[in-house]
């Protein structure tokens, strides 16, 4: 099957994996350093050896911890097609983001309007995920960038990880009015700081309204949800529990 015949949406993550397998994307790729590897064929593919035919984004249950991206990948050199699944947002793997940055020029993707399963141009995550002794973040510029992205235009939210280490994640999130993060819990202490807009934060049967300049902190493993009362952007910080 030609890559331009790939469906814009197969449904859920598992349905998309099964759908891609049915049309020939049968190999399971993993990342090793700056290459893709297929253990069955013992093949190692460098960035110039393959292309990304399609990218599918999944929001899970609107929990940032559950977001993921599925890549449909083909290699003319090795005559093989397969898939790579990787976390998005908080769960994004740093080594993967370095590889995706190298693959940025290989993309040929078309945006779609399906809110639950969006095909998006690859954001150069390597330029936005930082882990250094001193990290500077221009939040106003990042918000402006997010507002221009197809994910924000075509769906009810967008997010970008702006710091990642072994013990902490910082995610900038944007929600359109009435968008929700459904009830979920985090394996670590979180804080939420409002930069723009107004949200309703519900946790442990408590409800609070937060506006620009306000923030909350929440202990680990407490079920919580968020609803945007107007278009909102906020910083979500997760302090990882590595026990």
C-alpha positions in Angstrom: 0.0 0.0 0.0 1.2 3.5 -0.8 1.9 5.7 2.2 -0.5 8.4 0.8 -3.3 5.8 1.1 -3.0 5.5 4.9 -6.2 6.3 6.7 -6.4 9.6 8.6 -8.0 7.7 11.5 -8.3 4.0 12.4 -9.9 4.7 15.8 -8.1 4.0 19.1 -4.4 3.3 19.6 -4.9 -0.5 19.5 -7.3 -0.3 16.5 -4.7 1.8 14.7 -1.9 -0.6 15.4 -4.1 -3.5 14.1 -5.1 -1.5 11.1 -1.5 -0.7 10.2 -0.5 -4.3 10.6 -3.2 -5.3 8.2 -1.8 -3.1 5.5 1.7 -4.2 5.9 3.2 -2.3 8.8 4.1 -5.5 10.5 7.4 -4.8 12.2 7.8 -3.4 15.7 10.6 -0.8 15.9 12.4 0.3 19.0 14.9 3.0 19.6 18.6 2.4 20.4 20.6 5.5 20.8 20.1 7.4 17.5 18.7 4.6 15.4 15.6 2.4 15.0 16.1 -1.3 15.5 14.0 -4.3 14.6 14.9 -7.3 16.8 13.2 -9.9 14.5 15.2 -8.9 11.4 18.2 -7.7 13.5 18.1 -4.5 11.4 19.5 -1.2 12.5 18.1 1.8 10.7 19.7 5.2 10.7 17.6 8.3 10.0 18.5 8.3 6.3 17.4 4.7 6.0 13.6 5.3 6.6 10.8 7.7 6.4 7.8 8.5 8.6 4.7 7.9 6.5 2.1 9.0 9.1 1.9 10.2 12.7 -1.1 9.5 14.9 -1.6 11.2 18.3 -3.8 9.8 21.0 -5.0 11.6 24.1 -6.0 8.6 26.1 -8.5 9.6 28.8 -7.2 13.2 28.7 -4.6 12.3 31.3 -1.3 13.8 30.2 0.5 10.7 31.5 -1.5 8.6 29.0 -0.8 10.6 25.8 1.1 8.8 23.1 2.2 9.0 19.5 2.2 6.2 16.9 4.5 6.4 13.9 4.0 4.5 10.7 7.5 4.0 9.3 8.8 2.5 6.1 12.3 1.7 4.7 12.9 1.2 1.0 16.5 0.2 1.8 15.4 -2.7 4.0 12.1 -3.3 2.2 10.2 -3.2 5.5 7.3 -1.3 7.2 6.6 -1.1 10.8 5.4 1.0 13.8 7.0 2.9 16.6 4.9 3.9 19.7 6.2 6.6 21.9 4.8 8.7 24.8 3.8 12.3 24.3 4.0 15.2 26.8 5.1 14.0 30.3 6.0 10.5 29.1 8.0 11.6 26.1 11.4 9.7 26.0 14.3 12.0 25.6 16.3 9.7 23.4 13.3 9.4 21.1 12.9 13.2 20.9 16.5 13.5 19.8 15.9 11.0 17.0 12.6 12.7 16.0 14.4 16.0 15.7 16.8 14.4 13.2 13.8 13.0 11.3 12.0 16.3 11.0 13.0 16.7 7.4 11.6 13.2 6.5 7.9 14.1 7.3 5.2 14.5 4.7 2.1 14.7 6.9 -1.4 16.2 6.4 -3.4 17.6 9.4 -6.9 16.3 10.0 -9.8 17.5 12.1 -10.4 14.4 14.2 -10.2 15.6 17.8 -9.4 12.2 19.4 -6.8 11.1 16.9 -4.9 13.9 15.2 -2.3 13.6 12.6 0.2 16.4 13.3 3.4 17.8 11.9 6.3 16.7 14.1 7.1 19.4 16.6 10.9 19.7 17.1 10.6 18.4 20.6 14.4 18.4 21.1 14.3 22.2 21.1 11.6 22.3 23.8 12.5 19.6 26.2 15.4 20.8 28.5 17.5 19.2 31.1 20.5 21.4 32.0 22.0 23.0 35.1 20.2 26.2 34.2 17.1 26.3 32.0 15.4 29.4 30.7 11.8 29.2 29.4 10.0 31.9 27.6 6.4 31.0 28.4 4.8 33.7 26.3 6.7 32.6 23.2 5.8 29.0 23.9 2.1 29.8 24.3 2.2 31.8 21.0 3.8 28.8 19.3 1.2 26.4 20.7 -1.6 28.6 19.4 -0.2 28.3 15.9 0.0 24.5 15.8 -2.6 22.3 14.1 -3.2 20.4 17.3 -4.5 23.5 19.0 -6.5 24.7 15.9 -8.1 21.3 15.2 -8.7 20.0 18.7 -9.7 21.2 22.1 -6.2 21.2 23.7 -2.4 21.2 23.2 0.6 20.6 25.4 4.4 20.7 25.3 6.9 19.4 27.7 9.4 22.2 28.5 11.5 20.4 31.1 12.3 16.8 31.8 14.6 15.1 34.3 14.5 11.8 36.2 12.7 13.4 39.1 10.6 16.2 37.5 8.4 17.0 34.5 7.2 20.5 33.6 4.4 20.6 30.9 2.8 23.7 29.4 -0.8 22.9 28.7 -3.6 24.8 26.8 -7.3 24.0 26.9 -10.0 25.6 24.9 -13.2 26.7 26.8 -15.1 23.7 28.2 -12.2 21.2 27.4 -11.6 18.7 30.2 -8.9 16.5 31.6 -10.9 13.6 32.8 -10.4 12.1 36.4 -7.0 10.6 36.8 -4.2 10.4 39.3 -0.4 11.1 39.1 2.4 9.0 40.6 4.0 12.0 42.3 3.2 15.4 43.7 1.9 17.9 41.2 1.4 21.7 41.0 -0.8 23.7 38.6 -0.1 27.4 37.9 -2.5 29.4 35.8 -0.9 31.7 33.2 -3.9 32.6 31.2 -7.7 32.0 31.6 -9.7 30.2 34.2 -10.1 26.5 35.2 -12.1 24.4 37.7 -9.8 21.9 39.5 -11.6 19.1 41.3 -9.7 16.7 43.7 -10.9 14.4 46.5 -14.4 15.9 46.4 -13.0 19.4 46.6 -13.6 21.9 43.9 -11.6 25.2 43.4 -11.6 27.8 40.7 -8.2 29.1 39.6 -7.4 32.1 37.5 -4.2 33.9 36.2 -1.7 34.2 39.0 -3.1 31.4 41.2 -1.8 27.9 41.7 -2.4 24.7 43.7 -0.4 21.7 44.8 -1.7 18.2 45.1 -0.2 15.1 46.7 0.4 11.9 44.8 -2.3 9.3 43.9 -5.2 11.6 44.4 -7.9 11.4 41.7 -8.4 14.9 40.1 -9.9 16.5 37.0 -9.7 19.8 35.2 -12.3 21.8 33.2 -11.4 25.0 31.4 -14.1 27.7 32.2 -12.5 29.8 29.4 -9.5 29.4 27.1 -6.7 28.6 29.5 -2.9 27.9 29.6 -1.2 26.6 32.7 2.0 25.0 33.9 1.7 21.4 35.2 4.7 20.3 37.3 5.1 16.7 38.3 7.6 15.6 40.9 8.2 12.0 40.1 7.9 9.2 42.7 10.8 6.9 42.0 10.2 4.5 44.9 
